[in-house]
Amino acid sequence: MSTAEVKSDRSFGKSVRLRGRTNFLEAVKGKNSRILQGEYCRMAVANFPDRSTRFGITVSRRVGGAVKRNRLKRVIREYLRNNKSLWPGGKTVVISLSNSVEDEKEMTSEIGKMLTGINE
């Protein structure tokens, strides 16, 4: 496998990301959406079989300052990038953090469990 193939397999490009308020609201408050609540995060899942899988990540100011919020978003993106087998097909997923996170590993394992639950 070439370096370009490995890089493209691990990418998390613009086509996979939700951008813009309307896309986030469509996933969170749409007719096809459901909410999963965990200890660290809330996950809104909307079913759009005609679209590819897309992710949005939001982190509330209650979690901490900008540095901490951006770090948590990077950790979540990296987890999603490395675990593409967990991605649900044809769904739009918004991961929202609103509570303080002490352990990033517990947070990512919770996200993994929630994504596994969506696939089943």
C-alpha positions in Angstrom: 0.0 0.0 0.0 1.4 3.4 -1.0 1.7 6.4 1.3 -1.1 8.2 -0.6 -3.5 5.2 -0.1 -2.7 5.1 3.6 -3.2 8.9 3.9 -6.5 8.9 2.0 -7.8 6.0 4.1 -7.1 7.9 7.3 -8.4 11.2 6.1 -11.3 13.2 7.7 -11.9 15.7 4.9 -14.5 18.3 4.3 -16.8 15.8 2.6 -17.2 14.0 6.0 -17.6 17.1 8.2 -20.8 18.9 8.9 -20.4 22.6 8.2 -22.9 25.3 8.8 -25.8 25.8 11.2 -28.5 24.4 9.0 -26.7 21.1 8.6 -26.2 20.8 12.4 -29.9 21.7 13.1 -31.1 19.2 10.5 -29.3 16.4 12.3 -30.2 17.5 15.8 -33.8 18.6 15.4 -34.9 16.9 12.2 -37.7 14.4 11.7 -35.3 11.5 11.1 -33.1 12.2 14.2 -32.7 10.5 17.5 -30.7 11.5 20.5 -28.3 9.2 22.5 -27.2 10.4 25.9 -24.0 9.3 27.6 -22.0 10.4 30.7 -19.7 12.7 28.7 -21.5 13.4 25.5 -24.8 13.5 23.6 -25.0 12.1 20.1 -27.7 13.1 17.6 -28.1 10.7 14.8 -30.2 11.5 11.7 -30.8 8.8 9.0 -30.2 9.9 5.4 -29.7 6.7 3.4 -29.1 8.7 0.2 -26.1 10.6 1.7 -22.7 9.5 2.9 -21.8 9.4 6.5 -21.0 12.9 8.0 -19.9 14.0 11.4 -20.2 17.3 13.4 -18.6 18.0 16.7 -19.6 20.7 19.2 -18.1 21.5 22.6 -19.8 23.8 25.0 -18.0 26.6 26.8 -18.9 24.9 30.1 -16.3 22.2 29.2 -13.5 24.7 29.5 -11.5 27.4 27.7 -10.8 27.5 24.0 -7.6 25.4 24.3 -9.4 22.6 26.1 -12.4 22.7 23.7 -10.2 22.5 20.7 -8.1 19.7 22.1 -11.2 17.6 22.8 -12.4 18.2 19.2 -9.0 17.1 17.9 -9.2 14.0 20.1 -12.7 13.1 18.8 -11.7 13.7 15.2 -8.6 11.5 15.6 -10.7 8.7 17.2 -13.2 8.8 14.3 -10.4 8.9 11.8 -8.7 5.8 13.3 -12.0 3.8 13.7 -13.7 4.1 10.4 -15.1 0.6 10.9 -17.5 2.0 13.5 -19.0 4.6 11.2 -22.7 4.1 10.5 -23.6 4.1 6.8 -25.9 6.8 5.5 -26.2 8.7 8.8 -25.4 12.2 9.9 -24.0 12.3 13.5 -23.5 15.3 15.7 -21.4 14.7 18.8 -21.9 17.3 21.5 -19.9 17.7 24.7 -21.4 19.8 27.4 -20.0 18.4 30.6 -16.4 18.6 31.9 -14.2 15.7 30.7 -11.6 14.4 33.1 -10.5 11.3 31.1 -10.3 11.5 27.3 -10.0 7.7 27.0 -13.2 7.1 28.8 -14.9 9.7 26.5 -13.6 8.1 23.3 -14.7 4.6 24.5 -18.1 6.0 25.3 -18.3 7.4 21.8 -17.2 4.1 20.4 -19.9 2.3 22.3 -22.6 4.7 21.1 -21.4 4.4 17.5 -21.5 0.6 17.8 -25.1 0.9 19.1 -26.1 2.9 16.1 -24.8 0.2 13.7 -26.8 -2.6 15.3 
